[in-house]
Amino acid sequence: MEYNKIIAVTGLPGLYELLNSKTDGAIVRSLDDKSTKFVSSRIHNFSHLESIEIFTTRDNVNLLTVLKAMEESPEKLPDEKDAAALKSYFQKVYPELDFERVYSSDLKKMVKWFGVLKNNNIELKQPEPAEETVEAEVVSVAEEAPVDEKPKTKKAAVKAPAEEKPAGPAKKAAVEKTAAAKTEEDEKPKAKKAAAEKETVAAPKKAAKTAEEKPAAPAKKAAVEKTAAAKTEEDEKPKAKKAAPKAPAKKK
């Protein structure tokens, strides 16, 4: 049985060994009568002895520190019901206790808990396997760090594309082609604007030319009328020729 598994339960006397935790409570075993039972967390609170601190005139100390001082002291345990004897005992065993904030009930509880722990042969010390595991992990990481060269490989892989210099001309041609296309796109609005201006200038000239050509229209009309009159005259000649009577021959 380890010290870090011992708990105190509010509302219940004595100390208990934590066997199993549940979402709504815990299964515990009493260190006094060895009975096992379920304790609901809705009614009771659980306190691990390793997490309890005691007030002193300096900084607070863990309960385990006081229990070890009691274990090492040659003083006989006092009567739990005698408040004066309790205070006198702890003044000798651990004089740094702040007796204004550590009440007689607290002193009585520490004496009782110490007796229960001793009767169950529980060693007063924190478990060390957890610390050894952490140290082992740190050593393992430190040993593996020099061997792992993945970051260097990754860095080399990033630099690899930069060595493909032959692709430079193709890339340059693509850039030039893109620049030429962009220049052509930029020139289109200018050409369109110039064409519009040219049409604007040409429009008055065309209008003037049209105005100059209009006077020729009457001459053309006169020529057409003259041609029509000539044609009419040509058409009248056969009729006149046909209509002329032939003179009768004279009789001898």
C-alpha positions in Angstrom: 0.0 0.0 0.0 1.4 3.3 -1.1 1.1 6.7 0.6 -0.1 8.5 -2.5 -3.2 6.2 -2.6 -4.4 7.2 0.9 -7.3 9.7 1.1 -9.5 11.3 3.6 -13.2 11.5 3.0 -15.3 14.4 4.4 -18.0 13.2 6.7 -16.3 9.8 7.3 -13.8 9.0 10.1 -10.4 7.6 9.5 -8.4 7.1 6.3 -9.1 5.1 3.2 -7.3 3.5 0.3 -8.5 4.6 -3.1 -9.2 1.5 -5.1 -11.1 2.8 -8.1 -12.4 6.2 -9.3 -15.7 6.7 -11.1 -17.4 9.7 -12.6 -19.9 9.9 -9.7 -17.7 8.7 -6.9 -15.0 6.2 -5.8 -14.6 2.7 -4.4 -12.5 2.9 -1.2 -11.3 0.6 1.5 -11.1 1.6 5.2 -7.7 1.3 6.8 -9.5 0.7 10.2 -11.9 -2.2 9.5 -10.7 -3.1 5.9 -14.3 -2.7 4.6 -14.8 -1.8 1.0 -17.6 0.5 -0.2 -18.7 3.0 -2.8 -18.6 6.7 -1.7 -20.6 9.2 -3.8 -18.9 12.4 -4.9 -22.2 14.2 -4.7 -22.2 13.9 -0.9 -18.5 13.6 0.0 -15.3 15.2 -1.0 -12.0 13.4 -1.4 -8.6 14.7 -0.2 -5.3 12.9 -1.0 -2.9 13.1 1.9 -0.1 14.0 -0.4 -2.0 17.2 -1.5 -2.7 18.5 2.0 -0.6 21.5 3.3 -0.1 22.7 6.8 0.1 26.4 7.9 3.5 27.5 9.4 5.0 30.8 10.5 6.9 30.7 7.2 5.8 29.0 4.0 3.2 26.3 4.1 4.6 22.7 4.2 3.2 19.4 3.0 1.5 17.2 5.6 4.1 14.5 4.8 6.8 16.8 6.2 5.1 17.1 9.6 4.3 13.3 9.6 8.0 12.6 9.0 9.0 14.9 11.9 6.6 13.0 14.1 8.1 9.7 13.0 11.7 10.9 13.8 10.8 12.5 17.1 11.4 10.6 20.3 8.3 12.3 21.9 5.4 10.0 22.9 2.1 10.6 21.1 -0.2 12.7 23.2 -3.8 11.9 24.1 -6.1 13.0 21.2 -8.7 14.5 23.6 -6.2 16.7 25.5 -5.9 20.0 23.5 -3.1 21.3 25.8 -1.1 18.1 25.4 -1.5 18.2 21.6 -0.2 21.7 21.4 2.7 21.0 23.7 3.6 17.9 21.6 3.7 19.8 18.3 5.6 22.7 19.8 8.4 20.2 20.4 8.1 18.2 17.3 7.4 21.0 14.8 7.6 24.4 16.4 7.2 26.2 13.1 3.5 25.4 13.0 1.2 28.5 13.0 -0.9 27.6 16.0 -3.2 30.5 15.4 -4.4 29.0 12.2 -3.8 25.3 13.0 -6.6 24.4 15.4 -6.7 21.7 18.0 -9.0 19.6 15.8 -6.3 19.7 13.1 -3.6 18.6 15.6 -5.9 15.8 16.8 -6.5 14.6 13.2 -2.8 14.5 12.4 -2.1 12.4 15.5 -4.9 10.0 14.6 -3.8 9.7 11.0 -0.2 9.1 12.0 -1.3 6.2 14.2 -3.5 4.7 11.4 -0.6 4.9 8.8 1.8 3.2 11.3 -0.7 0.5 12.1 -1.0 -0.3 8.4 2.8 -0.2 7.8 2.5 2.5 5.2 5.9 4.1 4.4 5.9 7.8 4.7 7.4 8.9 1.4 6.3 10.0 -2.0 6.6 7.3 -4.8 9.6 7.6 -7.0 8.7 5.6 -10.2 7.1 8.7 -11.7 10.2 10.8 -11.4 12.4 7.9 -12.7 10.1 7.6 -15.8 10.4 11.3 -16.5 14.2 11.2 -16.2 14.3 8.1 -18.4 12.3 10.0 -21.1 14.6 13.0 -20.9 17.7 10.8 -21.3 16.1 8.9 -24.2 15.3 12.1 -26.0 18.8 13.5 -25.4 20.3 10.3 -26.8 18.1 10.2 -29.9 18.5 13.8 -30.8 22.0 13.6 -32.5 20.9 10.5 -34.5 17.8 12.1 -36.0 18.9 14.0 -39.1 15.5 14.4 -40.6 15.5 18.2 -40.4 18.8 18.3 -42.5 17.3 16.0 -45.1 14.2 18.1 -45.3 16.3 21.3 -45.7 18.3 19.6 -48.5 15.1 18.6 -50.2 14.0 22.2 -50.2 17.2 23.4 -51.8 17.1 20.7 -54.5 14.8 22.6 -56.9 17.2 25.5 -57.0 19.8 23.3 -58.8 17.6 22.9 -61.9 19.2 25.9 -63.8 18.5 24.6 -67.4 14.9 25.4 -66.9 15.9 29.1 -66.6 15.6 30.0 -70.4 12.2 28.5 -70.6 11.1 30.4 -67.6 12.6 33.6 -69.1 10.8 33.0 -72.4 7.6 32.5 -70.6 8.1 35.7 -68.7 9.0 37.6 -71.9 5.9 36.2 -73.7 3.7 37.2 -70.8 5.3 40.7 -70.9 4.7 40.9 -74.7 1.1 39.9 -74.2 0.7 42.5 -71.5 2.2 45.1 -73.7 -0.1 44.1 -76.6 -3.1 44.4 -74.2 -1.9 47.8 -73.1 -1.5 49.0 -76.8 -5.0 48.0 -77.8 -6.7 50.8 -75.9 -4.2 53.3 -77.4 -4.8 52.0 -81.0 -8.5 52.1 -80.5 -8.3 55.6 -79.2 -6.1 56.7 -82.2 -8.6 55.1 -84.7 -11.4 57.0 -83.0 -9.5 60.3 -83.2 -8.7 59.5 -86.9 -12.4 58.9 -87.7 -13.3 62.1 -85.9 -10.9 64.1 -88.0 -11.9 62.3 -91.2 -15.6 62.9 -90.7 -15.4 66.7 -91.4 -13.3 66.1 -94.5 -15.7 63.6 -95.8 -18.6 66.0 -95.2 -16.7 68.8 -97.0 -16.0 66.5 -100.0 -19.6 65.5 -100.1 -20.6 69.1 -100.1 -18.2 69.9 -103.0 -19.6 67.0 -105.0 -23.3 68.1 -104.6 -23.1 70.9 -107.3 -22.3 68.2 -109.9 -25.7 66.7 -109.4 -27.6 69.2 -111.7 -25.0 68.7 -114.5 -25.6 65.0 -114.2 -29.3 65.5 -114.2 -29.0 67.7 -117.3 -27.0 65.1 -119.1 -29.6 62.5 -118.3 -32.3 64.7 -119.6 -30.3 65.4 -122.8 -29.8 61.7 -123.3 -33.5 61.1 -122.8 -34.4 63.9 -125.3 -32.0 62.5 -127.9 -33.5 59.1 -127.4 -37.0 60.5 -127.8 -35.9 62.3 -131.0 -34.5 59.1 -132.4 -37.7 57.3 -131.6 -39.8 60.0 -133.4 -37.8 59.8 -136.7 -39.1 56.4 -137.8 -42.7 57.5 -137.0 -42.3 60.6 -139.1 -40.8 58.7 -141.9 -43.5 56.2 -141.8 -46.2 58.8 -141.7 -44.9 60.7 -144.8 -47.2 59.8 -147.8 -45.7 58.6 -151.0 -46.4 61.0 -153.8 -48.5 59.5 -156.6 -46.9 59.0 -159.9 -48.0 61.5 -162.6 -49.9 60.2 -165.7 -48.6 60.9 -169.0 
